[in-house]
Amino acid sequence: MQNNDDIIKIRDFNGWYGDKQALKNINLDFYKNKISAIIGPSGCGKSTLLRSINRMNDEIVEYKVNGNIFYEDKNIFEKDIDLTLFRKKVGMVFQKPIPFPMSIYDNVAFGLKIHGMKNKQKIDKIVVKSLKRAALWEEVKDELDKSANSLSGGQQQRLCIARAIAVDPQIILLDEPTSALDPIATQKIERLIEELSEKYTIIIVTHNLAQAVRISDYMFFMYQGELIESGLTSEIVKTPKVSLTEDYLNGRIG
Ligand SMILES: Nc1ncnc2c1ncn2[C@@H]1O[C@H](COP(=O)(O)OP(=O)(O)OP(=O)(O)O)[C@@H](O)[C@H]1O
């Protein structure tokens, strides 16, 4: 793993919901322009870990952490961090595609306007580019003014990805992005994720082991709040070092 550039470093990291510890002494690196999959059985802490990376869990009052997460060597818990700017760089896509109740165009332009962009031509250009990158352009180019709610679930998820891309992130966090989608839409999103990794760092939480094996470069297997094993997906799948990982891969737990 040493030959890669790390973009996120997590060190001695713990997270609690009230008294319940959800993350236990997590230490790991996520690498630039790679697809990293966080896997493990339900309740093992995958989403909590993902939502800690862009401080999304700050919104949960009883959630407390200690330890450190570094984004490009800057501690994300430092007081002077500009959270809006930080989340622009570390975007997130959720399990259920939830477009804003507005047009397709406005959904993608939304973040740009929030961040103060006013030049209509520039916004138009980025909207088109983002929809193309999210592999949605061909399907929506003649109906940009239509409500985003008129799109199918798979199209809505690609729209949410376009919305995340529009503000020029470095990292895209995806929390079970295909679990509400049918197999064809899932396949499209998987192909898209692979394409996106050329430009972005992708961290995906999935309970779908086959999906993690198909698309990820690195795997992070969690169990009961702990990181049990991590490494190249191809190596972990072939020769897991820890028996718990082997049990999970063989469907004996989870
Ligand atoms: N808002 C919350 N308040 C209290 N406990 C929570 C909260 N969110 C998660 N937990 C608990 O923290 C633990 C880890 O949950 P988390 O959602 O991170 O797991 P997960 O691996 O993503 O699970 P799943 O695959 O089912 O989504 C679980 O025991 C869960 O019940």
The ligand as an ORCA input file, in Angstrom:
! r2SCAN-3c Opt
* xyz 0 1
  N     -28.058      8.056     15.403
  C     -27.710      6.997     16.145
  N     -27.976      6.986     17.470
  C     -27.624      5.930     18.245
  N     -26.980      4.826     17.796
  C     -26.699      4.795     16.481
  C     -27.036      5.868     15.589
  N     -26.622      5.539     14.345
  C     -26.050      4.313     14.466
  N     -26.078      3.858     15.737
  C     -25.540      2.581     16.232
  O     -24.149      2.537     15.954
  C     -23.773      1.250     15.488
  C     -23.145      1.390     14.104
  O     -24.160      1.826     13.197
  P     -23.849      2.124     11.665
  O     -25.107      2.642     11.055
  O     -22.628      2.919     11.543
  O     -23.562      0.634     11.126
  P     -23.542      0.073      9.650
  O     -22.429     -0.914      9.601
  O     -23.502      1.182      8.673
  O     -24.942     -0.688      9.576
  P     -25.928     -0.955      8.338
  O     -25.173     -1.815      7.370
  O     -27.069     -1.695      8.974
  O     -26.325      0.382      7.800
  C     -25.033      0.391     15.502
  O     -25.047     -0.350     16.692
  C     -26.153      1.400     15.485
  O     -27.285      0.914     16.158
*
